[in-house]
């Protein structure tokens, strides 16, 4: 154990840099000031009265974080399991999340909101930093941020011409290439262009067909134009696209003798194809103590899915889903500061339209199993329009009552209306039978307050208390079999949080601690529909989540950097009766690890050479605690750990090295569910190894 911790005590590259005037003088090594600022408040993230984490580009690269799913457990109490495809990409923070429908954790990329979970899982390239704000962020960010917010910022093009090339290769025929180029177009205009290609053959084999289940091909690109004249204004336009062709759903029936997964075996290839396109325009103004920003965005998502719904060699159920979605959003934000008073005021509006068709085909075995009169197909059409508007304000007073004490109070008025036009037809023996047609609307209006106290004992030590309200809007179930299951209600929560933020030993050690209690009711619970042919959301009674978060960062010596984070959460149903005979009260909420652990270290060995600069070793370990897969708490994944490493050689012209993920080939379950009388498991990804080459010129 001492050996393990001595290795992991060596990292911190991502969040911090070395400030060295003399390599033999240890006290001159300091943690870099965390001057990255939360975009809506313009406050250093270390000075926010809430639990927050920051990953800089160096840490992202060293820890090989290549997508949102790989943030899982690297942030305290953040869990994002890799399910069957990118179509389902839920995120859980502090026990709050949602497997289907709208998310409970917000995602912003360069200040642009992502409201659709199917867009959450994307490939990273040229990322500058990632901020994770834990706890409800409804006052500034609104609906569906009960668990927190993930802010991802890509790198702005610089004023100098520059080209970066990154190449990766590994087992399972993994190939990845990225090229980025900054091109000045004048004294005040810069263009950044990035392209990414990634592919692999898949990790799991279908024993029935002999083919890989989960191959992947991904093509991504970004163009970013920044105009920054000498003056108070700045303008920026960016366009992002991603084309993803993903084989998916490596689900296997669970063995009833040893709870292990049987071989994957089903008869029809299943996949999810997704096209993403986003355009946004940002305008900023700064004059004196006033900052103004406008963010306008349009996002388009096209997703096409074909899935063998029974995951067996039988021809029971095959589902096709085709969806087009557009989302337009506009936000205005103004920040003012006068002496010890700071105000943040804003307005936000969005319009989201979704056109979806779901086709459920019953095969020959399905006709017999479900006692149908002949070949049967269910076709469901969903046209949904959602629009919303919000206004918010937050004030902060410094040095209230006495020096060092600050008080923050904010409130948001959030309005949303959703309209669903639904049609369900049944086709039996080529005859179309209209079943259900309706148009329904839902309206939600919510007041979201937040108050905080923060006391700065000295420059490097502060403590805070925060009370905030969380809110997730209600909505329509895409699958339902009874009229009472068509819709579900909003869920709401109150979050109580206290924390300490500090730096020690001449700023060579940073330690942050937070404890929290979340009281939430009308929780939206994932459930199978009565027939087992699909899933829906229902509202539970009363739940709670409580826990703590600890983050440490250190620079113990020149070339040595270290970090560690730990999260513990106890999320339970306080009152949840599914029916008169089924009571889940007191059980743990599914999909929530009771703890997350991340430890990492890096060591740079500097070389006295005109060509070679240094050799670098990076090691990171992720621990994910026991979590249950169902409300009964009868199926669970025990604690497991993943060890990753990277060994590289840096020259003046390029970097060359080896990388490995899950290098101990830990065996674990990434997902479990029950359907059609079966229990299914998805195994986690196996050990992966490869090489990389990076160059900049």
N, C-alpha and C positions, 0 to 999 in steps of 0.2 A: 504493500500500500504506500509506504514512504517513497519507493522508487517511482510509482505511478504519479504521485503528486509532485515529485521533484521534476518530472518531465513536463507535466502540464503547467508548472509554474513559470513557463517560459514564453508567454505570448501576450501580445496586445497591439500588434501592428495596425490592425484595422482602425481602431479608434484613436490612436495616439501616435506621436512621432517623438524622436529623440531631439533634445536641445543640448548639444554638447560643445563646450569650449575647450575641454581637455579630456581626452579619453581616459585618463587615470583619475579623474576627479568625479567620483560617483555622485556627490550632491548636485552637480550641474545637470544631471539627468532629471527631467521633469515630464509629467504628463502634459500634453498640449491642452491649452484652454479649449473647452468645448464650446466653440463660438458658433456652431451651426444653430440656426434659429428656426423655431416653429413658424411656418409661413403665415398663419393667420394672426399670430400674436406678436411676432417679431421680438421674441424673448429667447435668450439662450436656453437650450433645452434642459440644462442642469439647474436652471432657476425656475422651471415650471413647477407649480405645486401639485404634482401628480407623478406617478411612476412612469418613467419613460426610458427607452433604450435607443441608442444610436449606433449604427454600423456604418463605418466609412468604407470607401472603395477598397482600401488595402485589406481590411478584415474580410470583406466580401470575397475578394480574390483568394486570400490565403485559406479561408475555410471552404472554398469551392462551392459557394452558394450561387447556383445557376438558375434558380427559379423560386417562385414564392413558396412552393411546398418545402424547399430546403431551408426555409426560415424556422421550420418546426423544431421546437425545443431549444434552439439557439437563443431565443428570447424567453425569459422566464414566463411560464404559464401560457405560452403560445403553442398550439398544436394544430397542424394542418396535415392530416394524413393523406396519402396518395390513394385515392379510390380508383375505380375502374377506368376512368377517363377524365379529361379536362372538363367535361360537361358538368361534373359534380366536384366542386372544389371548395368545400366548406373550411372556414377558419374558426378556431375556438380560442378565446382568450379569457382566462379566469373562470373557465367553466361555461362560458356563454358562447353559443354558436348555433348553427342551423344546417342540417344535412341537405334539405331541399328548400325550394322557393327562395325568397330574398335573404340576404346574409344578415348576420348580427354583428359583424365586424366591418368597419368601413375601409375602403382602399382608395387612395388617391395617388395618381402618377403625375408628377410635375404640376400639382395643384388641380388636376382634373379628376372628378369623381368617377368611380367604376361601381355601378349599381347592380350589375348582373354577375352572379357567382360563376357562371360559365366562362367569364372573361378573367377570372382571378389568377388562374395558373398560366403563366407565360414565361418565356425564356428571358433571362437577364443578359444585357450587354451594355457596356459603357455606363454603369451605374455609379453615381457620385456618392450617394448616401441613402440609408434607409432609417427612418424614424418610426418607432412604435410607441404610441401613447396608450397606456392601459387604463381601463375603466371607462365609464360612459363619457362620450364626447359630444353629446347632443346639443349643448348650448352653442358651440361654434360650428358643428358639422351636421347636426340634425338627425333625421330618421336612421334607424338601422345601424347605430354605432354603440350599441349597448356594451359590447365587449371592449371596444377601443377602436383605434385608427392606425392603419399602416400607411405611412407617407413614403413613397419611392420617388427619388429625384435622379434624373439622368444628367449627365455632364453637359454643360453648355459648351458650344464651340468657342475656342480661344481666338485671340487676335493674331496668332502666328500660324503659318501653314504647318501642318503636322499630320502624319499618317501612322496608324497603329494596326498591326496584324497579329492575330492570335490563332493558333492552330492546335487542335487536340485530337488524339486518337486513342482508342482503347479496345478492350475485348467486347464481344457481342457486336463487332463491326461498328463501333461507335466512332463517328467522325463529327467534328465541329470546327467551323471556321468563322472568324469575325474580322471585318476590316472597317476601320473608321478613319475619316479624313476631315480635318478642319481646313477651310479655305476662306481667308479674308477676301471680301469683295469691295473693300474700300476702307476708309479710315474708321468708319463707325458701323460697318455691316459685316457679319460673319456667317458662314454657312457650315453646318456640320452634317455629314452624311455617314450613316452606319448601315452595315448589312451583316446578317447572321445566317448561317446554314448549319443545321444539326440533324443527324440521323443515327439510328441504330436498328439492328435486326429484331430486337425484342429479347426479353429475359425468360419468358415462360413458353413452354411448348404444349400445344393441344394434342393429347395422346390419340384422339379420334382421327384427326386429319394429318398429324405429323408435322404441322406448320407452327411457326411462332404465332403467339396470340397478339402481342403488344408491340409490333414494330412502330417506328415513329419517323416521320419526315417533317421538318419544320423550316420555314423560310421567314425571316423577319427583316424589317428595314425601318429606318427612321431618317427623316430630313428635318433639320432645325435651323431656322433663320432668325438671327438676333440683330436688332437695330438698336444701338446704344450711342446716341449723339451726345455731344457736350451740352448737358442741360438736364432738366428734371425728368424728362420722359424716357421710357424704354419700351420697345415693342418686340414681340416675339411670335413667330408662327411655327408650328411643328406638325408633322404628319407621321403617324406610326401605322405600320401594317404587320400582320402576322398571318401566315398560311400554315395550318397544322393538319397533317394527315396521320391520324393515330389509330392503330389497332388497339383494342382495349378489352377490358373485362376478363382478367385472368382469374375467374372465379371457379372454385372447385368445391364439390360437395364434401362436407366434413365427415370424416370417419366417426362412426358411433362407438368404436372400441377404444381409441386412444386420442380423440379430439384433434387429430392431425388432418391435414388436407389430403384427400384422394387426388390422383392425377386429374388435371384439367381435361375435360372430355365433353365437347359439345359439337353439334354437326354443322352449324352455319357460322361462317366468319362474321365477326362483329367489329364495328369501328365507329369512330367519331371524327368527322371532318369539320374544321372550324376556320372561318375567315374573319379576321378582325381588322377594322380600319377606324382610325380616330384622327380628327383634325381639331386643333385648338389654337386660339389666338389670345395672347395675353398682352395687356397694356398696363404699364406701371408709371406712377407719378410720385415724385418725392420733392418736397419743398419744406425746408425748415423742420418742424416737428410733425408734419403731416405726410402720411403715406397713403396712396390710393392704388387699388389694383382692380382690374376687370379681367375675368377669365370666361371665355366663350368656347364651347366645345360641342362637337358632334361625334358620336360613336355609332359604328355599324357592326353588327355581329350576325353572321350566317352560320348556323350549325346544322349539320345533317348527321343523324345517327341511325345505324342499323344494329340491332342487338337480339341475340338468341336469348329470350327472356327466361327460359327454363334452365339453360346451361347444362343440358344433358344431351346424349345422342338422340333422344326422341324428338319428334317434330310436334312439340306442344304449342309453344308461343313464339312468335317472331314479331318484333316491334320496330317500326320505322318512324322517326321523328324528324321533321323539317321545320326550322324556325328562322325567321328574319326579324331582327330587332334594330330599332333606331332609338337613340337617346340624345336629346339636345339639352344643354344646361347653360345657365348664365349666373355668374356671381359677381357682385360688387362688394368690395371690402375697403374700409377706411380706418386708419389708425392715427390717433392723435395723442401727443404727449405734452403735458404742461407741468414742469417741475416734478412733483411727486405723484401726479395723476396721469393715468394712461387709459384711453378709451378705444375699444374696438367695436365698430358698427358695420353691419352688412345686410345684404339682401341676396336671396338665392331663389332660383326657379328652375324647374325641369319639366320636360315632356318626354315620355317614353312610350313607344308603340311596339307591340309584339304581335306577329302573325305566325301561328304555329299550327301544324297539322300532325296528328298522331294516328298511325295506322297499326292496329293490333290484328295479326293474322293467326288464326288457329289452324295448325297443321293437322295431318291425318290422325296423329296420336292425340292431339288436343281435342279434336271432335269427339273421339271416343271417351277420353278422360273426363270431359266436361259435359258429356251427354247432349251434344248439340245435334240438330237435325241434318246437318250437312256442312260442307265447307263454309266457314264463317269468318267475316272480317268486321272489326269495329273501326270506324273512322270518326275522329273527333277533331273539330275545328275550334281554335281559340283565337279570337281577335281581341286584344286587350290594350286599352289606352289608360295610362297613368300620368297624372300631372300633379305638380305640387309647387308650393311657394313657401317662403320662410323669411322672417326678419329677426335679427339677433343683435344684442348689445352686451358688452362686457366691460366693466370698469375695474380698475386696480388702483388702490391708494397705497403709496409707500409711506413708511414711517408713521403709521397710525398709532396714536397714544404714546408710543416711544420709538426711538430709533431701531431700525431693523425689522419692525413688524409691518407686514403688508396684508391688505384685505382685498379679495377679489369677489365680485358678485356679477353674475350674468344671467340672461334669460333669452329664450328663443321661442317664437311662435311658429309652429310648424303645421302646415295644412297639406292634405293629400286627398285626391279623389281618383278612384280606379273604376273603370267600366269594362265589363267582360261581355262579349258577344259569343255565345257558345252554341255549337250544333253537334249533335251525336247521331250518326246513322249506323244501322246494322245491315250488313250485306250477307244474306244466307242463300246459298245456291244461286248466286248471281242476281238475286232480287234485293233491291234496296228498301229498307224499312226505316222511315224516320222515327227516331226514338225520343230525343229531347232537344228542344230549342228554347233558349231564353237569353235575355239581356238583363244584366244585373249590375248595380253600381254600389260602391262603398265609399264613405267619406270619413276622414279622420282629422281631428284637430287636437293638438297637444301643446302644452306649455312645459318647457324644459329648462329648469333653473339649475344654477350651480353656484356654490359659495366656497371660498377657500381662505385659510389663514396660513401665512408663511412667516417664520421668524428666522432671520439671518443672524446667527450668533456671532459669526465672524465671516471673512470672505470665503473661507473654505468649509464652512459648516452651517447647515440650515436644516430646519424641520418644518413640517407642514401638516395641516388638516384639511380635508376636502369632503364636501357633500355634493353629490350630483345625481341627477335623475336620468335613467336610461329609458329608451322607448324604441320599440320595433313595431312598425305598422302591421295591421292585419292584411288579409288578402283572400285570393281565390285558390282553392286546390285545383291542380291540373288533372288529378285523378280523384274521382268520387263515385260512389254507388248509391248514396242516399241523399235526399235533399238537404238534410241537416249537416252534411259534410261538405257542402259546396264552398263554404267560407270558414275562416277562422278569425278570431279576435286579436287585437294588438296585445303585446306583452309589455310590461313596464317594470322598472326596478329602481331601487334607491341604493346608491353606492357610498359607503363610508370608508374613508381611507386616511391613514396617517403614515408619515415617512420621514426619513432622515437622509440627507445628501451631504457627502463630505469628501475632502481630500486630506491626505496625511503624509508624513515623512517627506517634507519639502516637495509636496505635490507629485510624489512618485507612486502613491497608492490612492485610488479612488474607490470609495465604498458607499453604496446606496442601499437602503433598506426600506421596504414598504409593507404594511399590513392592511388588509381590507376585509370588509364584510358587505355582501350584496344580498339584498332582500328583494326577491322578485316574484311576481304573481302573473297568473294567466299565461304561463310559459307555453310556447308553441312546441309541441312534441311530435316527432316523426313516428308515424304508425302505418302498418300495412292496411290497405282497404280490406273489408270483410272477406272478399274472395281470395285475397292474397295476390291478386294480379295488379300490383302497383302500390303506391304509397301516398300518404296525405299527411297534413298537419292537423292536430287537435290541440286544444288548450288544456293544460294541466291546472291544478289548483294553486299551490304555493310552493316555492322553492327557495333555497339559499345557497350562497357560495361564500366561503371564507378561506383566507390563506395568507401567504406572505411571499415576498420576492426579494432576492438579494443579488446584487451585482458587484463584482470586484474587478478592478483593472490595475495593473502594476507594471513598472519598469525597474526591476531589481538591479540591472547592470547594463552596460553597453551591449547592444545586440540582442538582449534578452527581453522579451515582452510576454505578458501573461494576462489571462482573463479567466473568470469563473462566474457562472450565474446559476441560481437555484430558484425554483418556484414550487410552491406547495399549494394545493387547492383541495378543499373538501366541498364538493357540490352535491347536494342531496335534494330529493323531493321531501318537503315538509308535509304536504298533503296532496295526494294524487290517487284517486280511485277511478280506475277505468270503467268499472261497473260494480254492481253489488257484491260480486264474488272476487274481484281482483283489486288488491290494494297495494300500491307501490310506495306508500308513505314510508320515509326513512331510508329508502334505497338510494344508492349513488346514481347520479345522472349519467347516462351512457356517453361514450366517446370522449370522456374527460380524464386524462391521466392525473393521478393524484400528485405527481411531482414531475418536474422537468429539470434536467441538469445539463450544463454545458461547461466544459473545461477545455482550455486550449493553451498552446504555447508555441513560440517560435524562437529560433536561435539563428543569428546571422554571424558567420565566421568570416571576417574581413581578410582579404588576401593582399599581400604586398606585390602587386603585379600591374604592369602597364595595360594588360589586356583583361585579366579577370578581376572582378570587383569583390564578390563575396559568394559564399555557399550558404543556402538557407534551408533549414528544416522546420516544417510546420506540422503540428499534431493537434487534432481536435477530437473530442469525445462528446457524444450526445447520449444522454440517458433519458428514457421515457418510462414513467412509472406505470403501475398497473391501472388498467382502465377496462370498464365493462362495456359490452356491446349491446345489451338489452336492458329494459326497465326491470326485468325480473332479477337482474344481477346473477344470472346463471351461466353466462358466457363471458369470458374475460381474456385479455392479453396481459401476462405478467410483465414485470420490469424487464427491459432489454436495453442494451447499449450498442452504439455504432461508433467505430473508430475509423477516423479518416487521417490521411497524411499526405504530405507533399515534400519532395526534395528537389531543390533547384540550384542551378549555377547561373550567376549573372555576369555578363560581360558588358563592355561599353556599348555593344551593338544589339545584343539580344539576350533573352532568358531561355534556358533550356532545362527541362526537368521531368520528374516522374510524379504521378499522382495516383492516389488510391482512395476509394470510398467503400465503407463497410469492409475493411481489409481483413477482418477476422471472420467474415462470412456468417454473421449472426443470423440465425433463423428466427423469424417472428411473423406474426400476422399483422397485415396492414389494414384489414377490413373484415367484417363479419356481418352477415345478415340472414334473415329467414324469409323464405317465400315458397309458395306452392308445396308446403309440407316438408321442405328440405332446409338444411343449415349449410351455408356457403362460407368459404374462407378465401381470402386473397393473401398470398404470401408476400413478405417484403422483398425488396430488390436484393439480389445476391452481391457478392464481392465484385467490384469493378476496378480495373487497373489500366493505366495508360501513360502516354507521354504528352508533353506540351512544348510549344515553341512560341515565344512572343518577341516581337520586334517593334521598334518605334524609330521613325526617321522623319 
